[in-house]
Amino acid sequence: MRAIAWRLSIGVAVTLVGAPALAQDGPVAATPETAEPPSGGQRYGASDFARFAPRTALDMVEKVPGFLIVTGTNGGGRGLGAATENVLINGERIANKSTDARSALQRIAATQVAYVEIVDGASLNVPGLTGQVANVVLVAGAADNGFKTTIRWQPEWRPRIADNWLAGEVSTTGKLGGTNVTLSLKNEATRQGHWGPEQRFDGNGVLQFTRDEFATYYGDRPRLALALARTTGGGNKWNFNLGGQLQQLEDKVSGISVRSANGTVRETFESIEDEHNFDIGGDYELGLGKGRLKLIGLYRFEHSPFVDTFVVDRDIGGRSGERFKQTADESESILRGEYGWRSADGTDWQVALEGAYNSLDVDAEFATLQPDGSFLPVVFGGETTKVEEKRGDASLTWGRTLAPNLTAQVNLGAEYSELSSSGPGGLTRRFIRPKGKVALAWKLSDKTTVNWFVQRRVDQLNFFDFASSVDVANGQGNGGNGLLVPPIVNRTELELVQDMGAWGNASVAFAYAYAQDLVDQIPLSPTTEGRGNLPGAHLYRVSSRATLLLDRLGWKGARINSDLTWRRNRVRDPLTGVWRDQSEGQEYLVDLSLRHDIPATNLAWGAGYFDERYSPNLRLGAIEREYTDGAFVTAFVEHKDVAGFTVKLSYRNLAGMKDGFDRTVFVDRRDGPIAFRESRQRKFGQYFQLTVTGTL
């Protein structure tokens, strides 16, 4: 299947890139508002999106041909640092780590957007950006016209699962006394589950028994956020952000089987987490000398207790069980200063300094079920762990136009960090690591752009890998590792972007990285294992994104979007020393969608196809492969004006995709004899999803 994904990615990219370059269509004509912006990119105005009847800025950006928003917040990154998302608002990146690009765009009404321009990241004075970037430019004074409220509601109805009525967001934006105000309430509610058989085989492949399993995964994550922004009469700018969130998560898995030695056996796993978190941050920008100085501050805190319980009831053999409890307090504090200016020869410069303090405090308990129903704590060596990191970062960015069709950006930096852990094997270490990025954007023609970069990046560690944990459901655990160091990724990428006018847009990218100290499962002692660093690894990726507009073929208002990726991440196995795929690394992704906006109506319909595969997770004593059986297929109908709202009804999982999980457990290490195998298939059926969006 990986070979098929490779051929499909290359085939679609080559076919679309090789199509004739004609006038732009859907977004369509070269009107004055779609004229080429000063940055040299492609500009899309309100008329270009009219047939989609967008309600928010997100609806507009998602309809730009060939463009895909890089999702996720900067929270997984290292501090604030350089930009990590390919969306700007009024030429500025989103510096709030708790708000991703999609959330920010969802809170902007479409009527507040002047235009969206797609530019080459290397041509901007924003460190870290490469490839295609969407700059959403707002209408000047749009907030002066009163408050605009955006609403998004997305209920789901699944078979055998509780109905999900509480997923959605409402936000309001306007101006009070010269200050722009945005207040939002969002709940990422989930009501999911699946069911089916799990078979268990002995080491010789003989079936021992079959479990009938049913699992539910319910969660509510309400978040209330306030954002204030103001530009003073002197041109100084300030932003203030405040947010708080509750997370209530509950997972349950029940299984029943009949075994020769125990009769009927009932197994129950339950995981409950009750988290709260908050963040406060802001920035202030002012003119200073020949440039502008921006000061940024951020503080985040998270309190997350959870309890995992696994209990087995046997008709013959009685009752047993285990419980693992953990309470974690995480915090992050960041101060950053950026000073940028443009010299007389047109060169953009920026100097940045950043200081950060991260901490994690973990209290854990492992206990076994007693005959009286209570749980008795057992010493497991990871009851308390404290991890701290103090880090300083400095960088210099240089960017300029080298030729009328060639722009460059160079970012050079270094960081100093002090990392300490009080858990198993804990100690304090200090590091100095250089890092940086060189990027070029070369316009071969009005329709063809080549983007290239080479980068040395320091990634953020997961501090929970320093702490010991127990997986009570599968009877295994991880020891804490105080010797972990952050991974370093040295990578380069070459991307070709083709504007095909009336046929759409396509891009194909080739990437390679040499990664040092990737984190994977390693032996910590002759009998224990945990998360640790690997020797050097080789990472390869080929990806293609495209939008094919079908108007020229006579199908007015129809388009096909594709997002294709093939990866191969090769690492040295810490147990056998041979080359293998990285644990749980993505192998391929195929995401195809069709949308047809029926001309002269408010109706649209479409379908989607999604398939993704990951490599197995290799523990030292087990091989775990989580996968999907079949593709995820959807179909939808949409009406763009139901009492002023856009209403979309989706029928999901038409092809009956199932969730699969195979596990091979060895007597000792996985280079020895097999103890048993488990294989399960859980289906979740077809279900409906309703999406209602609008502005008031």
C-alpha positions in Angstrom: 0.0 0.0 0.0 2.9 2.4 0.6 4.0 1.9 -3.0 0.5 2.7 -4.2 0.4 5.9 -2.1 3.8 6.8 -3.6 2.6 6.4 -7.2 -0.7 8.1 -6.4 1.1 11.1 -4.9 3.5 11.5 -7.8 0.9 10.8 -10.4 -1.6 13.4 -9.2 1.1 16.0 -8.6 2.7 15.5 -12.1 -0.7 15.5 -13.8 -1.9 18.7 -12.1 1.4 20.5 -12.4 1.6 19.6 -16.0 -1.8 21.0 -16.8 -2.0 24.2 -19.0 -1.8 27.5 -17.1 -5.0 29.4 -17.8 -6.9 32.2 -16.2 -7.8 31.7 -12.5 -11.2 30.2 -11.7 -13.0 29.7 -8.4 -11.6 31.8 -7.0 -11.9 33.2 -10.4 -11.3 36.2 -12.5 -8.4 38.7 -12.4 -10.6 41.6 -11.1 -9.0 44.6 -9.4 -9.3 43.0 -6.0 -7.5 39.9 -7.2 -4.6 41.9 -8.7 -1.1 40.8 -7.6 -0.3 42.3 -4.2 2.9 44.1 -3.4 4.3 40.9 -1.9 4.1 39.2 -5.2 1.5 36.6 -4.3 -2.0 35.9 -5.4 -4.8 37.9 -3.9 -8.4 36.7 -3.4 -11.1 39.2 -2.6 -14.7 38.9 -1.4 -16.1 38.3 -4.9 -13.8 35.3 -5.4 -15.5 33.5 -2.5 -19.1 34.7 -3.2 -20.3 31.4 -4.6 -19.3 29.7 -1.3 -21.3 32.2 0.8 -18.6 32.1 3.5 -19.5 33.0 7.1 -16.1 33.3 8.6 -12.5 33.9 7.5 -11.9 30.2 8.0 -14.5 29.4 5.3 -12.6 31.7 2.9 -9.1 30.4 3.5 -10.2 26.8 3.2 -11.5 27.6 -0.3 -8.2 28.9 -1.7 -7.1 26.5 -4.4 -4.2 24.2 -3.4 -3.8 25.7 0.1 -4.0 23.7 3.3 -3.8 25.2 6.8 -1.1 23.8 9.0 -3.1 22.8 12.0 -2.2 22.6 15.7 -1.0 25.3 18.1 2.5 26.2 18.9 2.1 24.4 22.2 4.0 21.4 21.0 6.9 23.6 20.0 9.8 25.0 21.9 8.8 28.3 23.4 7.4 30.9 21.1 10.4 31.1 18.7 9.8 31.4 15.0 6.4 31.0 13.3 5.1 27.5 13.0 1.7 28.0 11.3 1.2 29.1 7.7 -1.4 31.7 8.5 -0.9 35.4 9.2 -3.6 38.0 10.2 -2.8 41.5 9.0 0.8 40.3 8.3 1.4 39.2 11.9 1.6 35.6 13.2 -0.6 34.3 16.0 1.6 34.5 19.1 -0.8 32.9 21.5 0.2 29.2 22.0 -3.4 28.3 23.1 -5.0 29.5 19.9 -4.3 27.7 16.6 -4.9 29.2 13.1 -8.3 27.6 12.6 -9.7 28.8 15.9 -8.4 32.4 15.2 -9.9 32.4 11.7 -13.2 30.9 12.9 -13.7 34.0 15.1 -13.4 36.5 12.3 -16.6 37.2 10.3 -16.2 37.0 6.5 -17.5 40.5 6.2 -14.5 41.7 8.2 -12.0 40.3 5.6 -10.7 42.6 2.9 -8.8 39.9 1.1 -6.7 36.8 1.5 -3.3 36.7 -0.2 -1.1 33.7 -0.7 2.5 34.6 -0.6 5.9 32.9 -0.3 7.0 32.6 3.3 10.6 33.5 2.5 9.5 36.8 1.1 8.1 38.0 4.4 9.9 39.5 7.4 8.5 36.8 9.7 11.2 34.3 10.8 10.3 30.6 10.3 7.9 30.9 7.4 8.5 29.0 4.2 6.3 27.7 1.4 2.8 29.0 0.8 1.5 31.4 3.5 -2.0 32.8 3.8 -2.1 36.5 4.9 -5.7 37.4 6.0 -6.0 41.2 5.7 -9.0 42.7 7.6 -11.1 45.6 6.5 -9.8 48.8 8.0 -12.2 49.9 10.8 -14.3 46.8 10.4 -14.6 46.6 14.2 -16.2 50.1 14.3 -19.4 48.7 12.8 -20.6 47.1 16.0 -20.1 43.6 17.4 -20.1 40.6 15.1 -21.0 37.2 16.6 -19.9 34.0 14.8 -21.6 30.7 15.7 -20.5 27.2 14.9 -22.5 24.2 16.2 -21.6 20.6 15.3 -23.7 17.9 16.8 -23.2 14.2 16.0 -25.5 11.1 16.2 -23.7 7.8 16.3 -25.2 4.3 16.8 -24.9 2.8 20.3 -23.2 6.0 21.5 -24.6 9.0 23.4 -25.6 11.9 21.2 -23.2 14.7 21.0 -25.1 18.0 21.3 -22.5 20.2 22.9 -19.7 20.6 20.3 -19.4 24.1 19.0 -18.2 27.6 19.5 -19.7 31.1 19.8 -17.5 34.2 19.7 -18.2 37.9 19.4 -15.9 40.6 18.2 -16.2 44.4 18.3 -14.8 47.6 19.7 -15.2 49.2 23.1 -13.6 52.6 23.6 -11.1 52.2 20.9 -10.1 48.6 22.0 -10.9 45.6 19.8 -12.5 42.9 22.0 -13.0 39.2 21.2 -14.8 36.9 23.6 -15.2 33.3 22.8 -16.7 30.1 24.3 -15.7 26.8 22.7 -16.3 23.2 23.6 -14.5 20.4 21.8 -16.9 17.8 22.9 -16.5 14.2 21.8 -18.9 11.2 22.1 -17.1 8.3 20.4 -16.9 4.6 20.7 -16.6 1.2 18.9 -17.3 -2.4 19.5 -16.3 -5.9 18.2 -14.4 -9.1 18.9 -10.8 -9.5 20.1 -9.2 -12.9 19.6 -6.3 -14.2 21.7 -3.9 -16.9 20.4 -1.1 -18.7 22.3 2.5 -18.7 21.2 1.8 -21.4 18.6 -1.1 -19.6 17.0 -3.9 -21.7 18.7 -7.0 -19.7 19.5 -7.5 -19.5 23.3 -10.6 -17.4 23.5 -12.5 -14.5 22.0 -13.6 -11.3 23.9 -16.6 -9.4 22.9 -15.7 -5.7 23.6 -17.5 -2.4 23.8 -15.7 1.0 24.3 -16.7 4.6 24.7 -14.6 7.7 24.8 -16.5 10.8 26.1 -15.1 14.2 26.6 -16.0 17.9 27.2 -13.4 20.6 26.9 -15.1 24.0 27.4 -12.7 27.0 27.0 -13.6 30.6 27.7 -11.1 33.2 26.2 -10.8 36.9 26.0 -8.6 38.8 23.6 -8.0 42.6 23.6 -6.1 44.6 21.0 -5.5 48.3 20.5 -3.4 50.5 18.3 -2.6 53.9 19.8 -2.6 57.2 18.0 1.2 57.1 17.9 1.1 53.7 16.1 2.0 51.5 19.1 0.1 48.2 19.3 -0.8 46.0 22.3 -2.6 42.7 22.6 -3.8 40.9 25.8 -5.1 37.3 25.9 -6.7 35.4 28.8 -8.2 31.9 28.7 -9.3 29.1 30.9 -10.5 25.6 30.2 -12.0 22.6 31.9 -11.4 19.1 30.5 -13.6 16.2 31.7 -12.6 13.0 29.9 -14.0 9.5 30.5 -13.0 6.3 28.7 -14.6 2.9 29.3 -13.9 -0.5 27.8 -15.7 -3.6 28.8 -15.1 -7.1 27.6 -16.6 -10.5 28.2 -15.2 -14.0 27.3 -15.6 -17.6 28.1 -12.4 -19.5 29.0 -11.9 -23.2 29.8 -10.1 -22.6 33.1 -12.1 -19.6 34.4 -15.6 -19.8 32.9 -17.1 -16.4 32.1 -14.6 -13.6 32.5 -15.6 -9.9 32.6 -13.0 -7.2 32.2 -13.5 -3.5 32.8 -11.2 -0.7 32.1 -12.0 2.9 33.1 -10.0 6.1 32.7 -11.2 9.4 34.2 -9.4 12.8 33.9 -10.6 16.0 35.4 -8.3 18.8 34.2 -8.3 22.5 34.4 -5.8 24.9 32.8 -5.4 28.6 32.1 -3.1 31.0 30.2 -2.4 34.7 30.3 -0.3 36.6 27.8 0.2 39.7 25.7 2.5 41.7 23.6 3.4 45.4 23.1 4.9 46.8 20.0 6.3 50.3 19.5 8.5 52.3 17.2 12.1 52.5 18.4 14.9 54.2 16.4 14.8 52.9 12.8 12.6 49.9 13.6 10.0 48.4 15.8 10.3 46.6 19.2 7.9 43.9 20.3 7.8 42.5 23.8 5.9 39.3 24.4 4.9 37.5 27.6 3.1 34.3 28.3 2.2 32.1 31.3 0.4 28.8 31.2 -0.6 26.4 33.9 -2.3 23.0 33.8 -3.6 20.7 36.6 -4.4 17.3 35.3 -5.3 14.4 37.7 -6.4 11.1 36.2 -7.2 7.6 37.4 -6.9 4.3 35.3 -8.6 1.2 36.8 -8.6 -2.3 35.4 -10.7 -5.0 37.1 -11.2 -8.7 36.1 -14.1 -10.8 37.4 -13.8 -14.5 36.8 -16.5 -17.1 37.6 -13.7 -19.4 38.6 -10.6 -17.7 40.1 -12.2 -14.7 41.7 -11.6 -11.0 41.2 -8.4 -9.0 40.6 -7.5 -5.5 39.6 -5.0 -2.7 39.4 -5.2 1.1 39.6 -2.8 3.8 38.5 -3.3 7.4 39.7 -1.4 10.4 38.6 -1.6 14.1 39.3 0.4 16.4 37.2 1.0 20.2 37.4 2.6 21.7 34.3 3.6 25.3 33.9 5.3 27.4 31.2 6.6 31.0 31.5 8.0 32.9 28.5 9.4 36.4 27.9 10.5 37.3 24.4 11.7 40.5 22.7 11.9 41.1 19.0 13.4 44.2 17.3 13.1 44.5 13.5 14.1 47.1 11.0 14.6 47.6 7.3 17.9 49.0 6.1 18.3 51.5 3.2 19.1 48.8 0.7 15.8 47.0 1.4 17.2 44.3 3.7 14.9 43.2 6.6 16.6 42.5 9.9 15.3 41.1 13.2 17.1 40.4 16.5 15.2 38.2 19.1 15.9 37.2 22.6 13.7 34.7 24.5 13.8 33.2 28.0 11.6 30.4 29.2 11.0 28.3 32.3 9.0 25.0 32.1 8.2 22.7 34.9 6.3 19.4 35.6 5.4 18.0 39.0 4.1 14.5 39.1 2.6 12.5 42.0 1.7 8.9 41.1 0.4 5.8 42.8 0.2 2.2 41.7 -2.2 -0.1 43.7 -3.7 -3.6 43.5 -7.2 -4.6 44.3 -7.8 -6.3 47.7 -10.5 -8.8 48.7 -12.4 -6.2 50.6 -12.7 -4.0 47.4 -10.0 -1.5 48.4 -6.8 -0.7 46.6 -3.5 -1.2 48.3 -0.6 1.0 47.1 2.5 -0.9 45.8 6.0 0.7 45.5 6.9 0.9 41.8 9.7 3.5 41.9 8.0 6.5 40.3 5.9 8.0 43.0 7.2 11.5 42.6 9.0 13.3 39.7 9.8 16.9 39.2 11.2 18.2 35.9 12.5 21.7 35.2 13.9 23.4 32.2 15.4 26.9 32.1 16.2 28.1 28.6 17.6 31.2 26.9 17.4 31.7 23.1 18.9 34.3 20.8 18.5 34.7 17.0 19.3 37.0 14.1 17.2 37.0 11.0 18.2 38.6 7.6 15.9 38.7 4.6 15.9 40.5 1.3 15.2 40.4 -2.4 18.3 39.0 -4.2 16.7 39.5 -7.7 13.3 40.5 -9.0 12.2 36.8 -8.8 14.3 35.6 -5.9 14.0 36.3 -2.2 16.0 34.9 0.7 15.7 34.6 4.5 18.4 33.5 6.8 17.8 32.9 10.5 20.8 32.0 12.8 20.4 31.3 16.5 21.5 29.4 19.5 19.9 28.3 22.8 21.2 27.6 26.2 19.2 25.2 28.4 19.5 23.7 31.9 17.5 20.5 32.3 16.9 18.8 35.6 14.9 15.9 36.9 14.3 14.5 40.3 12.8 11.2 39.1 14.4 7.9 38.3 18.0 8.5 37.2 17.5 12.2 37.7 20.3 14.8 37.4 21.0 18.3 36.1 22.6 18.9 32.7 23.4 22.0 30.6 23.4 22.3 26.9 24.3 24.9 24.2 22.8 24.1 20.8 23.1 26.1 17.6 20.1 26.2 15.3 18.8 28.2 12.3 17.2 28.2 8.9 18.0 29.3 5.3 15.1 29.7 2.9 14.7 30.8 -0.7 11.7 31.6 -2.8 12.3 31.6 -6.6 9.6 32.6 -9.0 10.5 30.7 -12.2 7.5 32.4 -13.9 4.3 34.2 -13.0 2.7 30.7 -12.4 5.6 28.7 -11.0 7.4 29.1 -7.7 10.1 27.0 -6.2 10.6 27.1 -2.4 13.6 25.6 -0.7 15.0 25.6 2.9 17.6 23.9 5.0 17.0 23.9 8.8 18.5 22.8 12.1 15.7 22.5 14.7 15.7 21.7 18.4 12.4 19.9 19.4 10.6 19.9 22.7 10.7 16.9 25.0 7.6 15.4 26.5 8.4 15.9 30.2 6.1 12.9 31.1 8.8 10.6 29.6 11.0 11.5 32.7 8.3 9.9 35.0 7.5 6.3 35.5 4.0 5.1 34.5 1.9 1.9 34.5 -0.4 0.7 31.7 -2.9 -1.3 33.8 -5.0 -2.3 30.8 -2.2 -4.1 29.0 -0.1 -5.1 32.0 3.0 -3.1 31.1 4.7 0.1 32.0 7.5 2.6 31.4 10.3 3.5 33.7 11.3 7.1 34.0 14.4 8.3 32.2 16.4 11.2 33.6 18.9 11.1 30.7 16.6 12.3 28.0 17.8 15.1 25.7 15.8 17.1 23.2 15.9 15.7 19.6 17.6 17.7 16.9 16.3 17.6 13.4 18.5 18.7 10.4 16.2 18.8 7.4 15.8 20.2 4.0 12.8 20.6 1.7 12.2 21.5 -1.9 8.7 22.5 -3.0 7.4 23.2 -6.4 4.1 25.3 -6.6 2.2 25.6 -9.9 -0.7 28.1 -10.4 -2.7 26.5 -13.1 -5.2 29.4 -13.5 -8.6 28.1 -14.4 -7.5 24.5 -13.6 -6.5 25.3 -10.0 -3.3 24.9 -8.1 -0.9 22.1 -7.2 2.3 21.6 -5.3 4.7 18.8 -4.7 7.4 18.7 -2.0 10.4 16.5 -1.3 12.0 16.5 2.1 14.9 14.7 3.9 16.0 15.0 7.5 18.8 13.6 9.5 17.5 13.4 13.1 19.6 13.1 16.2 18.3 11.7 19.5 14.7 10.9 18.4 12.7 9.6 21.3 11.5 5.9 21.2 11.3 2.9 23.4 14.7 1.8 24.7 16.0 -0.6 27.4 16.7 1.1 30.7 18.1 -2.0 32.4 18.1 -5.8 31.7 14.5 -5.9 32.9 13.0 -2.5 32.4 12.2 -0.2 29.4 11.1 3.4 28.9 11.4 6.4 26.6 14.9 7.2 25.5 17.0 8.7 22.7 18.0 6.8 19.6 21.1 7.1 17.4 21.0 9.1 14.2 17.9 8.5 12.0 16.9 9.2 8.3 13.5 10.7 7.6 12.1 11.0 4.1 8.9 12.6 2.8 7.1 13.2 -0.5 3.9 15.2 -0.4 1.5 16.8 -2.8 -1.4 19.2 -2.4 -3.7 20.2 -5.2 -7.0 21.7 -6.2 -8.4 20.7 -9.6 -11.3 23.0 -10.8 -13.7 21.3 -13.1 -15.4 24.3 -14.8 -13.3 24.0 -18.0 -14.6 20.4 -18.3 -18.2 21.6 -18.3 -18.9 20.8 -14.6 -19.5 24.3 -13.3 -18.8 24.9 -9.6 -17.1 21.5 -9.0 -13.6 21.0 -7.6 -11.4 18.1 -6.3 -8.9 18.6 -3.5 -6.1 16.2 -2.7 -3.6 16.0 0.1 -1.1 13.1 -0.4 1.9 12.1 1.7 4.4 9.3 1.7 6.9 8.9 4.5 9.7 6.6 5.5 11.4 7.2 8.9 14.3 4.8 9.4 15.8 4.4 12.8 18.3 1.9 14.5 16.5 -0.6 16.7 17.9 -0.2 20.2 17.3 -3.9 20.9 18.6 -5.6 17.6 20.7 -2.8 16.1 19.0 -3.3 12.6 17.3 -0.5 10.6 13.5 -0.3 11.0 10.6 2.1 10.8 10.2 4.6 13.6 7.6 3.5 16.1 4.1 5.0 15.3 5.6 7.0 12.4 3.2 8.0 9.6 3.7 5.9 6.5 1.2 7.5 4.1 -1.8 9.7 4.0 -4.5 10.0 1.2 -7.1 12.7 1.7 -9.3 13.4 -1.3 -12.5 15.4 -1.5 -15.1 16.5 -4.1 -17.2 19.6 -3.7 -19.9 20.9 -6.1 -21.5 24.3 -5.6 -24.5 24.1 -7.9 -24.7 27.3 -10.0 -27.5 29.8 -9.4 -28.5 28.0 -6.2 -27.6 28.0 -2.5 -27.0 24.2 -2.6 -23.7 22.3 -2.6 -22.8 18.6 -2.2 -19.7 16.5 -2.0 -17.8 13.5 -0.8 -14.5 12.7 0.9 -12.0 9.8 1.1 -9.4 9.5 3.8 -6.9 6.8 4.5 -3.8 6.9 6.8 -1.4 4.3 8.0 1.2 4.3 10.8 4.0 1.9 11.5 3.8 -0.4 14.5 4.8 0.6 18.0 7.8 -1.5 19.1 8.2 -2.0 22.8 11.1 -4.2 24.0 8.7 -7.1 24.9 5.8 -6.4 22.5 4.9 -5.3 19.0 1.7 -3.2 18.9 0.0 -2.3 15.6 -2.9 0.2 15.6 -4.5 0.6 12.2 -7.8 1.2 10.4 -9.5 -1.5 8.2 -10.7 0.3 5.2 -11.0 4.0 4.3 -13.1 6.7 5.9 -15.7 7.8 3.3 -18.1 10.7 3.8 -20.8 12.5 1.8 -22.6 15.8 2.5 -25.2 18.2 1.4 -25.1 21.9 2.2 -27.5 24.8 2.1 -25.9 28.2 2.3 -28.9 30.2 3.5 -31.2 28.7 6.1 -32.5 31.7 8.0 -29.1 33.3 7.4 -27.0 30.3 8.4 -25.1 27.7 6.4 -26.3 24.2 7.3 -24.3 21.1 6.3 -25.4 17.5 6.9 -22.8 14.8 6.5 -23.2 11.1 6.4 -19.9 9.6 7.6 -18.1 6.3 7.4 -20.1 5.1 4.4 -17.5 2.3 3.6 -17.8 0.9 7.2 -14.2 1.5 8.3 -13.2 -0.4 11.4 -10.5 0.2 14.1 -7.9 -2.5 14.3 -5.3 -3.4 16.9 -2.9 -6.3 16.9 -0.5 -7.0 19.7 2.3 -9.7 19.9 3.7 -10.2 23.4 6.9 -12.0 23.9 8.1 -14.2 26.9 11.0 -11.8 27.5 12.3 -9.6 24.7 10.9 -9.5 21.2 13.9 -11.3 19.8 12.8 -14.3 21.7 9.8 -16.7 21.9 6.2 -15.4 21.7 3.9 -15.7 24.7 0.6 -14.8 23.0 -1.0 -12.7 20.3 -4.1 -10.5 20.4 -6.1 -9.2 17.4 -9.2 -7.1 17.5 -11.6 -5.4 15.1 -14.0 -2.8 16.4 -16.6 -1.2 14.2 -18.3 2.1 14.9 -20.9 2.2 12.1 -22.2 5.0 9.9 -23.3 8.2 11.6 -24.6 11.7 10.9 -22.9 15.0 11.6 -24.6 18.4 11.3 -22.6 21.7 11.0 -24.3 25.0 11.4 -22.3 28.2 10.9 -23.4 31.8 10.8 -22.9 35.4 12.0 -25.1 37.7 13.9 
